């Protein structure tokens, strides 16, 4: 389909880690994600955030203890289609581009998420509901 080969009913998206010293790749999440669409590291690089578009949420992966990764829902959205891009501010706030179809929303929306997963504020982008990138 237009969004690829992964969906809510056919989640095939994955996240991998690469050890640059050994050139080895290992899966952190394997074929369980419904259209992963963005990645961001926390400022201290202790957590990896994943935008999962088709489930309208942000996941957080934490390594604890070393070599063992744990995943949880960091922020669950409602409304709109789902997050398409994320970017981390150096003070720990996560900016999330929330895509929607022009037939359902006339404006774009970027949510600002606090370190604990709460929505701090929302930025409306007039006339642009299909936001697909942040930097």
N, CA, C and O atoms as CSV, one atom per row, in Angstrom:
chain,resi,resn,atom,element,x,y,z
A,1,UNK,N,N,0.807,-1.184,0.000
A,1,UNK,CA,C,0.000,0.000,0.000
A,1,UNK,C,C,0.853,1.252,0.000
A,1,UNK,O,O,2.081,1.189,-0.056
A,2,UNK,N,N,0.183,2.384,0.064
A,2,UNK,CA,C,0.868,3.670,0.006
A,2,UNK,C,C,1.861,3.850,1.155
A,2,UNK,O,O,2.869,4.533,0.978
A,3,UNK,N,N,1.613,3.268,2.310
A,3,UNK,CA,C,2.502,3.390,3.451
A,3,UNK,C,C,3.441,2.197,3.602
A,3,UNK,O,O,4.060,2.046,4.656
A,4,UNK,N,N,3.565,1.360,2.605
A,4,UNK,CA,C,4.493,0.242,2.663
A,4,UNK,C,C,3.803,-1.062,2.994
A,4,UNK,O,O,2.597,-1.205,2.796
A,5,UNK,N,N,4.564,-2.004,3.493
A,5,UNK,CA,C,4.066,-3.356,3.717
A,5,UNK,C,C,3.781,-3.643,5.187
A,5,UNK,O,O,3.635,-4.804,5.568
A,6,UNK,N,N,3.701,-2.624,6.003
A,6,UNK,CA,C,3.413,-2.828,7.416
A,6,UNK,C,C,2.143,-2.062,7.771
A,6,UNK,O,O,1.876,-0.995,7.219
A,7,UNK,N,N,1.372,-2.611,8.687
A,7,UNK,CA,C,0.112,-1.993,9.102
A,7,UNK,C,C,-0.231,-2.491,10.495
A,7,UNK,O,O,0.527,-3.257,11.089
A,8,UNK,N,N,-1.368,-2.059,11.015
A,8,UNK,CA,C,-1.794,-2.529,12.334
A,8,UNK,C,C,-1.973,-4.043,12.323
A,8,UNK,O,O,-1.546,-4.728,13.253
A,9,UNK,N,N,-2.603,-4.566,11.271
A,9,UNK,CA,C,-2.869,-6.005,11.216
A,9,UNK,C,C,-1.700,-6.815,10.666
A,9,UNK,O,O,-1.716,-8.045,10.725
A,10,UNK,N,N,-0.684,-6.132,10.130
A,10,UNK,CA,C,0.465,-6.828,9.554
A,10,UNK,C,C,1.753,-6.079,9.931
A,10,UNK,O,O,2.480,-5.590,9.066
A,11,UNK,N,N,2.012,-6.003,11.228
A,11,UNK,CA,C,3.162,-5.241,11.725
A,11,UNK,C,C,4.459,-5.963,11.366
A,11,UNK,O,O,4.707,-7.075,11.831
A,12,UNK,N,N,5.282,-5.324,10.539
A,12,UNK,CA,C,6.536,-5.930,10.074
A,12,UNK,C,C,7.748,-5.042,10.329
A,12,UNK,O,O,8.873,-5.428,10.011
A,13,UNK,N,N,7.534,-3.858,10.898
A,13,UNK,CA,C,8.642,-2.927,11.113
A,13,UNK,C,C,9.582,-3.395,12.210
A,13,UNK,O,O,9.166,-4.067,13.154
A,14,UNK,N,N,10.860,-3.035,12.077
A,14,UNK,CA,C,11.898,-3.463,13.019
A,14,UNK,C,C,12.840,-2.305,13.340
A,14,UNK,O,O,12.932,-1.333,12.589
A,15,UNK,N,N,13.534,-2.428,14.468
A,15,UNK,CA,C,14.589,-1.499,14.871
A,15,UNK,C,C,15.820,-2.351,15.180
A,15,UNK,O,O,15.736,-3.334,15.916
A,16,UNK,N,N,16.969,-1.963,14.608
A,16,UNK,CA,C,18.207,-2.700,14.803
A,16,UNK,C,C,19.275,-1.812,15.429
A,16,UNK,O,O,19.248,-0.591,15.280
A,17,UNK,N,N,20.197,-2.430,16.119
A,17,UNK,CA,C,21.376,-1.767,16.674
A,17,UNK,C,C,22.604,-2.332,15.967
A,17,UNK,O,O,22.679,-3.529,15.691
A,18,UNK,N,N,23.563,-1.458,15.679
A,18,UNK,CA,C,24.794,-1.890,15.015
A,18,UNK,C,C,25.980,-1.558,15.908
A,18,UNK,O,O,26.148,-0.412,16.324
A,19,UNK,N,N,26.801,-2.558,16.200
A,19,UNK,CA,C,28.046,-2.358,16.929
A,19,UNK,C,C,29.105,-1.999,15.898
A,19,UNK,O,O,29.496,-2.843,15.092
A,20,UNK,N,N,29.570,-0.760,15.916
A,20,UNK,CA,C,30.514,-0.298,14.899
A,20,UNK,C,C,31.905,-0.910,15.055
A,20,UNK,O,O,32.670,-0.944,14.091
A,21,UNK,N,N,32.243,-1.392,16.242
A,21,UNK,CA,C,33.550,-2.021,16.455
A,21,UNK,C,C,33.605,-3.420,15.863
A,21,UNK,O,O,34.629,-3.833,15.319
A,22,UNK,N,N,32.481,-4.157,15.973
A,22,UNK,CA,C,32.460,-5.545,15.488
A,22,UNK,C,C,31.688,-5.700,14.182
A,22,UNK,O,O,31.676,-6.782,13.595
A,23,UNK,N,N,31.046,-4.631,13.724
A,23,UNK,CA,C,30.200,-4.666,12.529
A,23,UNK,C,C,29.066,-5.681,12.646
A,23,UNK,O,O,28.651,-6.268,11.648
A,24,UNK,N,N,28.568,-5.886,13.861
A,24,UNK,CA,C,27.455,-6.803,14.069
A,24,UNK,C,C,26.164,-6.023,14.284
A,24,UNK,O,O,26.143,-4.983,14.942
A,25,UNK,N,N,25.101,-6.550,13.715
A,25,UNK,CA,C,23.787,-5.946,13.838
A,25,UNK,C,C,22.900,-6.884,14.647
A,25,UNK,O,O,22.914,-8.098,14.445
A,26,UNK,N,N,22.115,-6.300,15.580
A,26,UNK,CA,C,21.176,-7.119,16.344
A,26,UNK,C,C,19.836,-6.398,16.419
A,26,UNK,O,O,19.784,-5.172,16.513
A,27,UNK,N,N,18.754,-7.168,16.376
A,27,UNK,CA,C,17.430,-6.547,16.448
A,27,UNK,C,C,17.101,-6.109,17.882
A,27,UNK,O,O,17.338,-6.848,18.838
A,28,UNK,N,N,16.552,-4.898,18.011
A,28,UNK,CA,C,16.013,-4.446,19.299
A,28,UNK,C,C,14.516,-4.741,19.351
A,28,UNK,O,O,13.984,-5.162,20.378
A,29,UNK,N,N,13.850,-4.509,18.219
A,29,UNK,CA,C,12.448,-4.878,18.016
A,29,UNK,C,C,12.394,-5.497,16.622
A,29,UNK,O,O,12.811,-4.869,15.649
A,30,UNK,N,N,11.889,-6.707,16.522
A,30,UNK,CA,C,11.920,-7.403,15.235
A,30,UNK,C,C,10.518,-7.723,14.728
A,30,UNK,O,O,9.787,-8.493,15.352
A,31,UNK,N,N,10.152,-7.141,13.616
A,31,UNK,CA,C,8.893,-7.364,12.913
A,31,UNK,C,C,7.665,-7.259,13.816
A,31,UNK,O,O,6.757,-8.087,13.746
A,32,UNK,N,N,7.649,-6.230,14.661
A,32,UNK,CA,C,6.515,-6.006,15.562
A,32,UNK,C,C,5.913,-4.614,15.431
A,32,UNK,O,O,4.886,-4.329,16.048
A,33,UNK,N,N,6.533,-3.739,14.638
A,33,UNK,CA,C,6.100,-2.344,14.583
A,33,UNK,C,C,5.190,-2.078,13.390
A,33,UNK,O,O,5.427,-2.564,12.285
A,34,UNK,N,N,4.138,-1.289,13.641
A,34,UNK,CA,C,3.189,-0.894,12.598
A,34,UNK,C,C,3.621,0.461,12.038
A,34,UNK,O,O,3.182,1.507,12.517
A,35,UNK,N,N,4.471,0.433,11.038
A,35,UNK,CA,C,5.026,1.576,10.331
A,35,UNK,C,C,5.848,2.490,11.253
A,35,UNK,O,O,5.405,3.589,11.588
A,36,UNK,N,N,7.039,2.040,11.662
A,36,UNK,CA,C,7.942,2.939,12.396
A,36,UNK,C,C,8.380,4.056,11.466
A,36,UNK,O,O,8.795,3.797,10.337
A,37,UNK,N,N,8.290,5.303,11.932
A,37,UNK,CA,C,8.504,6.427,11.020
A,37,UNK,C,C,9.497,7.467,11.527
A,37,UNK,O,O,9.745,8.454,10.835
A,38,UNK,N,N,10.068,7.276,12.702
A,38,UNK,CA,C,11.042,8.234,13.206
A,38,UNK,C,C,11.770,7.705,14.417
A,38,UNK,O,O,11.228,6.911,15.187
A,39,UNK,N,N,13.020,8.155,14.584
A,39,UNK,CA,C,13.854,7.770,15.728
A,39,UNK,C,C,14.485,9.015,16.335
A,39,UNK,O,O,14.814,9.962,15.620
A,40,UNK,N,N,14.652,9.013,17.647
A,40,UNK,CA,C,15.366,10.092,18.326
A,40,UNK,C,C,15.998,9.543,19.595
A,40,UNK,O,O,15.400,8.722,20.290
A,41,UNK,N,N,17.209,9.999,19.895
A,41,UNK,CA,C,17.899,9.637,21.138
A,41,UNK,C,C,17.676,10.709,22.189
A,41,UNK,O,O,17.601,11.895,21.867
A,42,UNK,N,N,17.570,10.296,23.451
A,42,UNK,CA,C,17.507,11.260,24.544
A,42,UNK,C,C,18.839,12.018,24.593
A,42,UNK,O,O,19.844,11.520,24.086
A,43,UNK,N,N,18.862,13.219,25.197
A,43,UNK,CA,C,20.100,13.996,25.228
A,43,UNK,C,C,21.301,13.253,25.827
A,43,UNK,O,O,22.430,13.457,25.380
A,44,UNK,N,N,21.079,12.404,26.820
A,44,UNK,CA,C,22.185,11.643,27.418
A,44,UNK,C,C,22.366,10.277,26.759
A,44,UNK,O,O,23.169,9.466,27.220
A,45,UNK,N,N,21.615,10.018,25.672
A,45,UNK,CA,C,21.680,8.789,24.886
A,45,UNK,C,C,21.327,7.534,25.674
A,45,UNK,O,O,21.770,6.439,25.327
A,46,UNK,N,N,20.531,7.685,26.736
A,46,UNK,CA,C,20.129,6.525,27.536
A,46,UNK,C,C,18.815,5.909,27.065
A,46,UNK,O,O,18.468,4.804,27.482
A,47,UNK,N,N,18.081,6.611,26.204
A,47,UNK,CA,C,16.804,6.098,25.719
A,47,UNK,C,C,16.677,6.393,24.226
A,47,UNK,O,O,17.142,7.421,23.735
A,48,UNK,N,N,16.037,5.465,23.521
A,48,UNK,CA,C,15.738,5.621,22.109
A,48,UNK,C,C,14.227,5.722,21.965
A,48,UNK,O,O,13.495,4.880,22.483
A,49,UNK,N,N,13.758,6.747,21.264
A,49,UNK,CA,C,12.336,6.959,21.044
A,49,UNK,C,C,11.988,6.589,19.600
A,49,UNK,O,O,12.731,6.908,18.672
A,50,UNK,N,N,10.859,5.919,19.427
A,50,UNK,CA,C,10.427,5.441,18.121
A,50,UNK,C,C,9.004,5.928,17.867
A,50,UNK,O,O,8.110,5.691,18.679
A,51,UNK,N,N,8.796,6.606,16.745
A,51,UNK,CA,C,7.450,6.980,16.323
A,51,UNK,C,C,6.850,5.796,15.574
A,51,UNK,O,O,7.418,5.325,14.588
A,52,UNK,N,N,5.714,5.323,16.038
A,52,UNK,CA,C,5.013,4.211,15.393
A,52,UNK,C,C,3.694,4.754,14.820
A,52,UNK,O,O,2.687,4.873,15.519
A,53,UNK,N,N,3.744,5.068,13.553
A,53,UNK,CA,C,2.663,5.811,12.908
A,53,UNK,C,C,1.300,5.126,12.988
A,53,UNK,O,O,0.325,5.744,13.416
A,54,UNK,N,N,1.221,3.872,12.586
A,54,UNK,CA,C,-0.079,3.205,12.493
A,54,UNK,C,C,-0.697,2.848,13.842
A,54,UNK,O,O,-1.866,2.465,13.895
A,55,UNK,N,N,0.051,2.963,14.920
A,55,UNK,CA,C,-0.528,2.757,16.256
A,55,UNK,C,C,-0.617,4.067,17.023
A,55,UNK,O,O,-0.987,4.081,18.196
A,56,UNK,N,N,-0.271,5.185,16.347
A,56,UNK,CA,C,-0.442,6.532,16.874
A,56,UNK,C,C,0.220,6.698,18.250
A,56,UNK,O,O,-0.401,7.169,19.203
A,57,UNK,N,N,1.502,6.296,18.325
A,57,UNK,CA,C,2.187,6.349,19.621
A,57,UNK,C,C,3.686,6.541,19.452
A,57,UNK,O,O,4.248,6.380,18.369
A,58,UNK,N,N,4.307,6.892,20.574
A,58,UNK,CA,C,5.763,6.969,20.680
A,58,UNK,C,C,6.189,5.896,21.670
A,58,UNK,O,O,5.656,5.816,22.777
A,59,UNK,N,N,7.146,5.076,21.271
A,59,UNK,CA,C,7.711,4.047,22.144
A,59,UNK,C,C,9.049,4.535,22.696
A,59,UNK,O,O,9.731,5.352,22.077
A,60,UNK,N,N,9.408,4.024,23.863
A,60,UNK,CA,C,10.721,4.326,24.450
A,60,UNK,C,C,11.434,3.013,24.733
A,60,UNK,O,O,10.894,2.129,25.398
A,61,UNK,N,N,12.666,2.896,24.216
A,61,UNK,CA,C,13.511,1.741,24.496
A,61,UNK,C,C,14.618,2.181,25.439
A,61,UNK,O,O,15.275,3.199,25.223
A,62,UNK,N,N,14.811,1.397,26.484
A,62,UNK,CA,C,15.846,1.677,27.474
A,62,UNK,C,C,16.699,0.420,27.639
A,62,UNK,O,O,16.175,-0.689,27.739
A,63,UNK,N,N,18.007,0.606,27.667
A,63,UNK,CA,C,18.925,-0.512,27.881
A,63,UNK,C,C,19.229,-0.623,29.372
A,63,UNK,O,O,19.878,0.249,29.950
A,64,UNK,N,N,18.744,-1.724,29.997
A,64,UNK,CA,C,18.990,-1.943,31.416
A,64,UNK,C,C,18.719,-3.394,31.759
A,64,UNK,O,O,17.604,-3.865,31.531
A,65,UNK,N,N,19.678,-4.120,32.292
A,65,UNK,CA,C,21.100,-3.783,32.368
A,65,UNK,C,C,21.721,-3.797,30.971
A,65,UNK,O,O,21.022,-3.986,29.975
A,66,UNK,N,N,22.996,-3.603,30.909
A,66,UNK,CA,C,23.702,-3.532,29.636
A,66,UNK,C,C,23.392,-4.755,28.774
A,66,UNK,O,O,23.521,-5.895,29.222
A,67,UNK,N,N,22.977,-4.498,27.521
A,67,UNK,CA,C,22.685,-5.587,26.596
A,67,UNK,C,C,21.243,-6.056,26.604
A,67,UNK,O,O,20.857,-6.861,25.757
A,68,UNK,N,N,20.434,-5.573,27.543
A,68,UNK,CA,C,19.037,-5.965,27.640
A,68,UNK,C,C,18.155,-4.733,27.424
A,68,UNK,O,O,18.243,-3.762,28.175
A,69,UNK,N,N,17.306,-4.777,26.394
A,69,UNK,CA,C,16.471,-3.625,26.041
A,69,UNK,C,C,15.025,-3.856,26.463
A,69,UNK,O,O,14.480,-4.950,26.319
A,70,UNK,N,N,14.421,-2.793,26.988
A,70,UNK,CA,C,13.029,-2.825,27.418
A,70,UNK,C,C,12.271,-1.742,26.673
A,70,UNK,O,O,12.768,-0.629,26.502
A,71,UNK,N,N,11.061,-2.076,26.230
A,71,UNK,CA,C,10.264,-1.156,25.427
A,71,UNK,C,C,8.929,-0.900,26.120
A,71,UNK,O,O,8.303,-1.819,26.647
A,72,UNK,N,N,8.503,0.365,26.111
A,72,UNK,CA,C,7.195,0.717,26.660
A,72,UNK,C,C,6.600,1.853,25.835
A,72,UNK,O,O,7.301,2.540,25.092
A,73,UNK,N,N,5.290,2.032,25.984
A,73,UNK,CA,C,4.626,3.154,25.330
A,73,UNK,C,C,4.936,4.411,26.129
A,73,UNK,O,O,4.572,4.520,27.300
A,74,UNK,N,N,5.607,5.353,25.491
A,74,UNK,CA,C,5.985,6.613,26.126
A,74,UNK,C,C,4.843,7.621,26.051
A,74,UNK,O,O,4.566,8.325,27.022
A,75,UNK,N,N,4.187,7.688,24.908
A,75,UNK,CA,C,3.060,8.608,24.730
A,75,UNK,C,C,2.094,8.013,23.711
A,75,UNK,O,O,2.486,7.684,22.591
A,76,UNK,N,N,0.830,7.879,24.106
A,76,UNK,CA,C,-0.218,7.371,23.221
A,76,UNK,C,C,-1.096,8.542,22.803
A,76,UNK,O,O,-1.652,9.242,23.649
A,77,UNK,N,N,-1.218,8.752,21.506
A,77,UNK,CA,C,-2.042,9.837,20.994
A,77,UNK,C,C,-3.426,9.327,20.626
A,77,UNK,O,O,-3.634,8.124,20.468
A,78,UNK,N,N,-4.370,10.251,20.490
A,78,UNK,CA,C,-5.673,9.936,19.912
A,78,UNK,C,C,-5.972,11.027,18.899
A,78,UNK,O,O,-5.494,12.155,19.022
A,79,UNK,N,N,-6.764,10.681,17.902
A,79,UNK,CA,C,-7.014,11.622,16.823
A,79,UNK,C,C,-5.834,11.652,15.872
A,79,UNK,O,O,-4.754,11.164,16.205
A,80,UNK,N,N,-6.031,12.218,14.696
A,80,UNK,CA,C,-5.034,12.275,13.636
A,80,UNK,C,C,-4.603,10.849,13.266
A,80,UNK,O,O,-4.980,9.891,13.940
A,81,UNK,N,N,-3.820,10.712,12.206
A,81,UNK,CA,C,-3.438,9.365,11.758
A,81,UNK,C,C,-2.286,8.790,12.569
A,81,UNK,O,O,-2.333,7.629,12.977
A,82,UNK,N,N,-1.257,9.590,12.806
A,82,UNK,CA,C,-0.152,9.089,13.609
A,82,UNK,C,C,1.105,9.921,13.454
A,82,UNK,O,O,1.198,10.756,12.554
A,83,UNK,N,N,2.081,9.692,14.337
A,83,UNK,CA,C,3.330,10.449,14.269
A,83,UNK,C,C,4.195,9.999,13.090
A,83,UNK,O,O,4.377,8.804,12.859
A,84,UNK,N,N,4.719,10.969,12.355
A,84,UNK,CA,C,5.551,10.658,11.198
A,84,UNK,C,C,7.007,11.010,11.391
A,84,UNK,O,O,7.867,10.505,10.669
A,85,UNK,N,N,7.301,11.867,12.351
A,85,UNK,CA,C,8.687,12.283,12.567
A,85,UNK,C,C,8.834,12.756,14.000
A,85,UNK,O,O,7.883,13.258,14.601
A,86,UNK,N,N,10.044,12.592,14.550
A,86,UNK,CA,C,10.329,13.084,15.897
A,86,UNK,C,C,11.721,13.704,15.919
A,86,UNK,O,O,12.607,13.324,15.153
A,87,UNK,N,N,11.886,14.667,16.818
A,87,UNK,CA,C,13.186,15.314,17.010
A,87,UNK,C,C,13.326,15.652,18.485
A,87,UNK,O,O,12.374,16.113,19.114
A,88,UNK,N,N,14.514,15.422,19.037
A,88,UNK,CA,C,14.770,15.657,20.453
A,88,UNK,C,C,15.465,17.004,20.639
A,88,UNK,O,O,16.455,17.305,19.972
A,89,UNK,N,N,14.928,17.807,21.559
A,89,UNK,CA,C,15.569,19.057,21.958
A,89,UNK,C,C,16.655,18.717,22.972
A,89,UNK,O,O,16.516,17.746,23.715
A,90,UNK,N,N,17.734,19.497,23.020
A,90,UNK,CA,C,18.839,19.179,23.936
A,90,UNK,C,C,18.444,19.293,25.406
A,90,UNK,O,O,19.206,18.859,26.269
A,91,UNK,N,N,17.283,19.861,25.719
A,91,UNK,CA,C,16.807,19.929,27.106
A,91,UNK,C,C,15.832,18.808,27.441
A,91,UNK,O,O,15.274,18.781,28.538
A,92,UNK,N,N,15.618,17.873,26.498
A,92,UNK,CA,C,14.832,16.685,26.804
A,92,UNK,C,C,13.409,16.660,26.289
A,92,UNK,O,O,12.735,15.641,26.439
A,93,UNK,N,N,12.922,17.733,25.688
A,93,UNK,CA,C,11.575,17.717,25.108
A,93,UNK,C,C,11.623,17.056,23.741
A,93,UNK,O,O,12.562,17.250,22.970
A,94,UNK,N,N,10.600,16.277,23.460
A,94,UNK,CA,C,10.494,15.571,22.186
A,94,UNK,C,C,9.444,16.284,21.333
A,94,UNK,O,O,8.317,16.499,21.778
A,95,UNK,N,N,9.817,16.645,20.116
A,95,UNK,CA,C,8.897,17.255,19.165
A,95,UNK,C,C,8.388,16.157,18.236
A,95,UNK,O,O,9.175,15.402,17.665
A,96,UNK,N,N,7.059,16.075,18.087
A,96,UNK,CA,C,6.445,14.991,17.331
A,96,UNK,C,C,5.544,15.574,16.239
A,96,UNK,O,O,4.572,16.269,16.534
A,97,UNK,N,N,5.875,15.286,14.978
A,97,UNK,CA,C,5.017,15.673,13.854
A,97,UNK,C,C,3.883,14.668,13.764
A,97,UNK,O,O,4.120,13.464,13.660
A,98,UNK,N,N,2.637,15.164,13.804
A,98,UNK,CA,C,1.464,14.284,13.821
A,98,UNK,C,C,0.683,14.432,12.519
A,98,UNK,O,O,-0.057,15.396,12.321
A,99,UNK,N,N,0.865,13.474,11.657
A,99,UNK,CA,C,0.290,13.455,10.307
A,99,UNK,C,C,-1.221,13.265,10.347
A,99,UNK,O,O,-1.758,12.575,11.213
A,100,UNK,N,N,-1.879,13.887,9.398
A,100,UNK,CA,C,-3.278,13.568,9.151
A,100,UNK,C,C,-3.583,13.819,7.678
A,100,UNK,O,O,-2.813,14.474,6.976
A,101,UNK,N,N,-4.702,13.298,7.225
A,101,UNK,CA,C,-5.126,13.460,5.848
A,101,UNK,C,C,-5.842,14.800,5.696
A,101,UNK,O,O,-6.571,15.209,6.601
A,102,UNK,N,N,-5.651,15.492,4.571
A,102,UNK,CA,C,-6.271,16.812,4.396
A,102,UNK,C,C,-7.801,16.783,4.431
A,102,UNK,O,O,-8.425,17.809,4.702
A,103,UNK,N,N,-8.404,15.645,4.165
A,103,UNK,CA,C,-9.859,15.525,4.234
A,103,UNK,C,C,-10.369,15.604,5.677
A,103,UNK,O,O,-11.549,15.878,5.898
A,104,UNK,N,N,-9.488,15.367,6.661
A,104,UNK,CA,C,-9.902,15.314,8.062
A,104,UNK,C,C,-9.334,16.436,8.917
A,104,UNK,O,O,-9.908,16.759,9.957
A,105,UNK,N,N,-8.229,17.033,8.511
A,105,UNK,CA,C,-7.617,18.128,9.266
A,105,UNK,C,C,-7.095,19.168,8.289
A,105,UNK,O,O,-6.468,18.819,7.288
A,106,UNK,N,N,-7.346,20.426,8.565
A,106,UNK,CA,C,-6.843,21.464,7.661
A,106,UNK,C,C,-5.472,21.978,8.080
A,106,UNK,O,O,-4.749,22.542,7.259
A,107,UNK,N,N,-5.107,21.793,9.340
A,107,UNK,CA,C,-3.826,22.288,9.843
A,107,UNK,C,C,-2.924,21.150,10.293
A,107,UNK,O,O,-3.400,20.075,10.659
A,108,UNK,N,N,-1.628,21.393,10.263
A,108,UNK,CA,C,-0.660,20.445,10.794
A,108,UNK,C,C,-0.537,20.598,12.296
A,108,UNK,O,O,-0.972,21.598,12.866
A,109,UNK,N,N,0.056,19.609,12.932
A,109,UNK,CA,C,0.202,19.645,14.383
A,109,UNK,C,C,1.538,19.029,14.799
A,109,UNK,O,O,1.882,17.922,14.386
A,110,UNK,N,N,2.270,19.757,15.611
A,110,UNK,CA,C,3.494,19.255,16.227
A,110,UNK,C,C,3.269,19.281,17.731
A,110,UNK,O,O,3.007,20.338,18.304
A,111,UNK,N,N,3.368,18.127,18.368
A,111,UNK,CA,C,3.209,18.039,19.822
A,111,UNK,C,C,4.575,18.088,20.476
A,111,UNK,O,O,5.532,17.485,19.991
A,112,UNK,N,N,4.658,18.811,21.582
A,112,UNK,CA,C,5.882,18.896,22.374
A,112,UNK,C,C,5.654,18.051,23.623
A,112,UNK,O,O,4.760,18.334,24.419
A,113,UNK,N,N,6.477,17.002,23.787
A,113,UNK,CA,C,6.295,16.022,24.863
A,113,UNK,C,C,7.388,16.201,25.907
A,113,UNK,O,O,8.571,16.259,25.573
A,114,UNK,N,N,6.991,16.289,27.161
A,114,UNK,CA,C,7.944,16.415,28.273
A,114,UNK,C,C,8.689,15.102,28.512
A,114,UNK,O,O,8.346,14.063,27.948
A,115,UNK,N,N,9.712,15.173,29.358
A,115,UNK,CA,C,10.551,14.004,29.660
A,115,UNK,C,C,9.769,12.831,30.236
A,115,UNK,O,O,10.215,11.689,30.125
A,116,UNK,N,N,8.626,13.079,30.840
A,116,UNK,CA,C,7.838,12.000,31.449
A,116,UNK,C,C,6.686,11.525,30.567
A,116,UNK,O,O,5.858,10.726,31.004
A,117,UNK,N,N,6.631,12.016,29.322
A,117,UNK,CA,C,5.628,11.525,28.390
A,117,UNK,C,C,4.357,12.348,28.317
A,117,UNK,O,O,3.420,11.959,27.619
A,118,UNK,N,N,4.294,13.480,29.021
A,118,UNK,CA,C,3.096,14.319,28.988
A,118,UNK,C,C,3.217,15.362,27.879
A,118,UNK,O,O,4.305,15.873,27.610
A,119,UNK,N,N,2.089,15.671,27.242
A,119,UNK,CA,C,2.084,16.712,26.217
A,119,UNK,C,C,2.184,18.073,26.907
A,119,UNK,O,O,1.319,18.443,27.700
A,120,UNK,N,N,3.248,18.808,26.595
A,120,UNK,CA,C,3.469,20.133,27.178
A,120,UNK,C,C,2.723,21.208,26.393
A,120,UNK,O,O,2.095,22.093,26.973
A,121,UNK,N,N,2.801,21.117,25.075
A,121,UNK,CA,C,2.128,22.098,24.220
A,121,UNK,C,C,1.968,21.517,22.828
A,121,UNK,O,O,2.514,20.461,22.507
A,122,UNK,N,N,1.205,22.229,22.008
A,122,UNK,CA,C,1.014,21.817,20.623
A,122,UNK,C,C,1.178,23.042,19.722
A,122,UNK,O,O,0.709,24.137,20.034
A,123,UNK,N,N,1.855,22.822,18.603
A,123,UNK,CA,C,2.119,23.885,17.645
A,123,UNK,C,C,1.315,23.588,16.388
A,123,UNK,O,O,1.508,22.550,15.756
A,124,UNK,N,N,0.415,24.495,16.025
A,124,UNK,CA,C,-0.382,24.322,14.808
A,124,UNK,C,C,0.377,24.903,13.625
A,124,UNK,O,O,0.978,25.973,13.714
A,125,UNK,N,N,0.335,24.176,12.515
A,125,UNK,CA,C,0.951,24.612,11.254
A,125,UNK,C,C,-0.197,24.820,10.263
A,125,UNK,O,O,-0.712,23.849,9.708
A,126,UNK,N,N,-0.603,26.072,10.032
A,126,UNK,CA,C,-1.770,26.346,9.191
A,126,UNK,C,C,-1.613,25.787,7.766
A,126,UNK,O,O,-0.594,25.974,7.102
A,127,UNK,N,N,-2.682,25.088,7.332
A,127,UNK,CA,C,-2.773,24.611,5.965
A,127,UNK,C,C,-1.837,23.479,5.589
A,127,UNK,O,O,-1.612,23.245,4.401
A,128,UNK,N,N,-1.287,22.769,6.561
A,128,UNK,CA,C,-0.299,21.722,6.262
A,128,UNK,C,C,-0.489,20.502,7.166
A,128,UNK,O,O,0.337,20.266,8.048
A,129,UNK,N,N,-1.567,19.716,6.968
A,129,UNK,CA,C,-1.811,18.576,7.853
A,129,UNK,C,C,-0.880,17.392,7.635
A,129,UNK,O,O,-0.772,16.521,8.499
A,130,UNK,N,N,-0.205,17.352,6.485
A,130,UNK,CA,C,0.606,16.187,6.122
A,130,UNK,C,C,2.089,16.431,6.423
A,130,UNK,O,O,2.918,16.367,5.516
A,131,UNK,N,N,2.426,16.707,7.669
A,131,UNK,CA,C,3.812,16.922,8.074
A,131,UNK,C,C,4.526,15.576,8.099
A,131,UNK,O,O,4.061,14.637,8.746
A,132,UNK,N,N,5.656,15.480,7.396
A,132,UNK,CA,C,6.371,14.206,7.316
A,132,UNK,C,C,7.818,14.283,7.762
A,132,UNK,O,O,8.543,13.293,7.660
A,133,UNK,N,N,8.261,15.440,8.258
A,133,UNK,CA,C,9.662,15.523,8.678
A,133,UNK,C,C,9.894,16.628,9.686
A,133,UNK,O,O,9.172,17.625,9.711
A,134,UNK,N,N,10.903,16.446,10.513
A,134,UNK,CA,C,11.357,17.447,11.488
A,134,UNK,C,C,12.879,17.382,11.535
A,134,UNK,O,O,13.471,16.343,11.244
A,135,UNK,N,N,13.503,18.487,11.900
A,135,UNK,CA,C,14.958,18.447,12.118
A,135,UNK,C,C,15.358,19.457,13.166
A,135,UNK,O,O,16.540,19.576,13.490
